[in-house]
Amino acid sequence: MSTKQKNIPTHRISRFGKLASLATRVAGNVLTEGTKQLAKGQRPKAKDLILTPANISRLTEQLAHLRGAAMKLGQMLSMDAGDVLEPELADILARLRSDADPLPAKQLNQVLEGALGADWKLQFAAFNFKPVASASIGQVHQAYNDDGEKLAVKVQYPGIRKSINSDVDNVGTLLSIVGLIPESVDYKGLLEEAKKQLHDEADYQREANFAQRYYQALQNTDHFVVPNIHTDITSESVLAMDFLEGISIENVETLAQPDRDLVMHRLLELMFRELFDFKMVQTDPNFANYLYMPESKQIGLLDFGATREYSDRFSDGYRKAFSSVVQGSESGLNDALEQIGFFSQDILPEQRRAILNLVKLACEPMLVDEEYDFRASGLAMRLREAGTILSMEQDYWHTPPADALFLHRKIGGMYLLAARLGAKVNIHQLATPYLQV
């Protein structure tokens, strides 16, 4: 995480000014570089001029300063099976996740006063002003309450809620202008979903409610830990919960094979329970949302901001879709996807066929009653490539229903984590209890 502290622009005009100034500097750099290359007798491509190291650096620095909208938009554009982002933008967004500037102490104090009152410090025996983690719309601080309990306190960046709509529009326009979103992508609908999702995630009371519901749903499941929410020091912009100790989920990669397999088995089992039992899915697969506790072999669930509730019709649609793939019924799969809400757009028969094939590919681990080797299979990468071909080479960008889009993001994220950990899991056995239609 960056150690630089910069005031976050909280007024919409000030935030738009930052983006307008960035676009001007990028354009100026393009003109200068283009003139240089023309003088040498070269015919430069616009994209190559835009994506110079200087411009990439400018984009990264400015988007990190604005935080939420840029990062959420990047997630939205890359969450479908096809990664539609230019590699350079994907790299920019990866850097954003780790380089967000921490909030200056004065602004931090203002947020806490606004959320908890002028005497907010009385709520804590100790509060560390230096954040221990940062996210797209807030940062996490370590604190202790009067009972000596160690807390994680998530504090939202100021101005995020008021600026979400304009920020997302401005960032979308900027990325389109500088050529970082392919022309074939109809990203307007994704921008609207990005706004809705950001508004949901910016409501910490909503997240607290989902955390408590997960706590209840998993209270008889020993291998998951949901931190207790401290509702007396939680508001729309401050969320206080128990501080969980452990290692990042990626570090499970260094453990023995049985441990890696067990962790992934439990996470995938939870995903099926979320979709079919709870009908409530935490759809953000960001690895930072999970923590592993080696001594107890438990998994901590840390973030519930991207939780979505699903209808019986939607849940049953996926039950039918998975069952149809396992049974080899193409017509059943087509009917299930229509129930979920696919194919509402006018699409060509070959495009429909491509989507059916993509879903069948995603269900590949369910087809064999044995441990599936996610790393050796290269499934996560094959899904990405298939989705990219669908959206780019066929000049077609199919936007599934928003609920499906977020679920696919979760499934894809779990597959990526399984490949990262080198885990082997019998998905067929995990899925089978849920596939009796």
Secondary structure in CASP SS format (residue, H / E / C, confidence):
PFRMAT SS
TARGET T0000
AUTHOR 0000-0000-0000
METHOD secondary structure of the structure
MODEL  1
M C 1.00
S C 1.00
T C 1.00
K C 1.00
Q C 1.00
K C 1.00
N C 1.00
I C 1.00
P C 1.00
T C 1.00
H C 1.00
R H 1.00
I H 1.00
S H 1.00
R H 1.00
F H 1.00
G H 1.00
K H 1.00
L H 1.00
A H 1.00
S H 1.00
L H 1.00
A H 1.00
T H 1.00
R H 1.00
V H 1.00
A H 1.00
G H 1.00
N H 1.00
V H 1.00
L H 1.00
T H 1.00
E H 1.00
G H 1.00
T H 1.00
K H 1.00
Q H 1.00
L H 1.00
A H 1.00
K C 1.00
G C 1.00
Q C 1.00
R C 1.00
P C 1.00
K C 1.00
A H 1.00
K H 1.00
D H 1.00
L H 1.00
I H 1.00
L C 1.00
T C 1.00
P H 1.00
A H 1.00
N H 1.00
I H 1.00
S H 1.00
R H 1.00
L H 1.00
T H 1.00
E H 1.00
Q H 1.00
L H 1.00
A H 1.00
H H 1.00
L H 1.00
R C 1.00
G H 1.00
A H 1.00
A H 1.00
M H 1.00
K H 1.00
L H 1.00
G H 1.00
Q H 1.00
M H 1.00
L H 1.00
S H 1.00
M C 1.00
D C 1.00
A C 1.00
G C 1.00
D C 1.00
V C 1.00
L C 1.00
E C 1.00
P H 1.00
E H 1.00
L H 1.00
A H 1.00
D H 1.00
I H 1.00
L H 1.00
A H 1.00
R H 1.00
L H 1.00
R H 1.00
S H 1.00
D H 1.00
A C 1.00
D C 1.00
P C 1.00
L C 1.00
P C 1.00
A H 1.00
K H 1.00
Q H 1.00
L H 1.00
N H 1.00
Q H 1.00
V H 1.00
L H 1.00
E H 1.00
G H 1.00
A H 1.00
L H 1.00
G C 1.00
A C 1.00
D C 1.00
W H 1.00
K H 1.00
L H 1.00
Q H 1.00
F C 1.00
A C 1.00
A E 1.00
F E 1.00
N C 1.00
F C 1.00
K C 1.00
P C 1.00
V C 1.00
A E 1.00
S E 1.00
A C 1.00
S C 1.00
I C 1.00
G E 1.00
Q E 1.00
V E 1.00
H E 1.00
Q E 1.00
A E 1.00
Y E 1.00
N C 1.00
D C 1.00
D C 1.00
G C 1.00
E C 1.00
K E 1.00
L E 1.00
A E 1.00
V E 1.00
K E 1.00
V E 1.00
Q E 1.00
Y C 1.00
P C 1.00
G C 1.00
I H 1.00
R H 1.00
K H 1.00
S H 1.00
I H 1.00
N H 1.00
S H 1.00
D H 1.00
V H 1.00
D H 1.00
N H 1.00
V H 1.00
G H 1.00
T H 1.00
L H 1.00
L H 1.00
S H 1.00
I H 1.00
V C 1.00
G C 1.00
L C 1.00
I C 1.00
P C 1.00
E C 1.00
S C 1.00
V C 1.00
D C 1.00
Y C 1.00
K H 1.00
G H 1.00
L H 1.00
L H 1.00
E H 1.00
E H 1.00
A H 1.00
K H 1.00
K H 1.00
Q H 1.00
L H 1.00
H H 1.00
D H 1.00
E H 1.00
A C 1.00
D C 1.00
Y H 1.00
Q H 1.00
R H 1.00
E H 1.00
A H 1.00
N H 1.00
F H 1.00
A H 1.00
Q H 1.00
R H 1.00
Y H 1.00
Y H 1.00
Q H 1.00
A H 1.00
L C 1.00
Q C 1.00
N C 1.00
T C 1.00
D C 1.00
H C 1.00
F E 1.00
V E 1.00
V C 1.00
P C 1.00
N C 1.00
I E 1.00
H C 1.00
T H 1.00
D H 1.00
I H 1.00
T C 1.00
S C 1.00
E C 1.00
S C 1.00
V E 1.00
L E 1.00
A E 1.00
M E 1.00
D E 1.00
F C 1.00
L C 1.00
E C 1.00
G C 1.00
I E 1.00
S E 1.00
I H 1.00
E H 1.00
N H 1.00
V H 1.00
E H 1.00
T H 1.00
L C 1.00
A C 1.00
Q H 1.00
P H 1.00
D H 1.00
R H 1.00
D H 1.00
L H 1.00
V H 1.00
M H 1.00
H H 1.00
R H 1.00
L H 1.00
L H 1.00
E H 1.00
L H 1.00
M H 1.00
F H 1.00
R H 1.00
E H 1.00
L H 1.00
F H 1.00
D H 1.00
F H 1.00
K C 1.00
M E 1.00
V E 1.00
Q E 1.00
T C 1.00
D C 1.00
P C 1.00
N C 1.00
F H 1.00
A H 1.00
N H 1.00
Y E 1.00
L E 1.00
Y E 1.00
M E 1.00
P C 1.00
E C 1.00
S C 1.00
K C 1.00
Q E 1.00
I E 1.00
G E 1.00
L E 1.00
L C 1.00
D C 1.00
F C 1.00
G C 1.00
A C 1.00
T E 1.00
R E 1.00
E E 1.00
Y C 1.00
S C 1.00
D H 1.00
R H 1.00
F H 1.00
S H 1.00
D H 1.00
G H 1.00
Y H 1.00
R H 1.00
K H 1.00
A H 1.00
F H 1.00
S H 1.00
S H 1.00
V H 1.00
V H 1.00
Q H 1.00
G C 1.00
S C 1.00
E H 1.00
S H 1.00
G H 1.00
L H 1.00
N H 1.00
D H 1.00
A H 1.00
L H 1.00
E H 1.00
Q H 1.00
I H 1.00
G C 1.00
F C 1.00
F C 1.00
S C 1.00
Q C 1.00
D C 1.00
I C 1.00
L C 1.00
P H 1.00
E H 1.00
Q H 1.00
R H 1.00
R H 1.00
A H 1.00
I H 1.00
L H 1.00
N H 1.00
L H 1.00
V H 1.00
K H 1.00
L H 1.00
A H 1.00
C C 1.00
E H 1.00
P H 1.00
M H 1.00
L H 1.00
V C 1.00
D C 1.00
E C 1.00
E C 1.00
Y E 1.00
D E 1.00
F H 1.00
R H 1.00
A H 1.00
S H 1.00
G C 1.00
L H 1.00
A H 1.00
M H 1.00
R H 1.00
L H 1.00
R H 1.00
E H 1.00
A H 1.00
G H 1.00
T H 1.00
I H 1.00
L H 1.00
S H 1.00
M H 1.00
E H 1.00
Q C 1.00
D C 1.00
Y C 1.00
W C 1.00
H C 1.00
T C 1.00
P C 1.00
P C 1.00
A H 1.00
D H 1.00
A H 1.00
L H 1.00
F H 1.00
L H 1.00
H H 1.00
R H 1.00
K H 1.00
I H 1.00
G H 1.00
G H 1.00
M H 1.00
Y H 1.00
L H 1.00
L H 1.00
A H 1.00
A H 1.00
R H 1.00
L H 1.00
G C 1.00
A C 1.00
K E 1.00
V E 1.00
N C 1.00
I H 1.00
H H 1.00
Q H 1.00
L H 1.00
A H 1.00
T H 1.00
P H 1.00
Y H 1.00
L C 1.00
Q C 1.00
V C 1.00
END
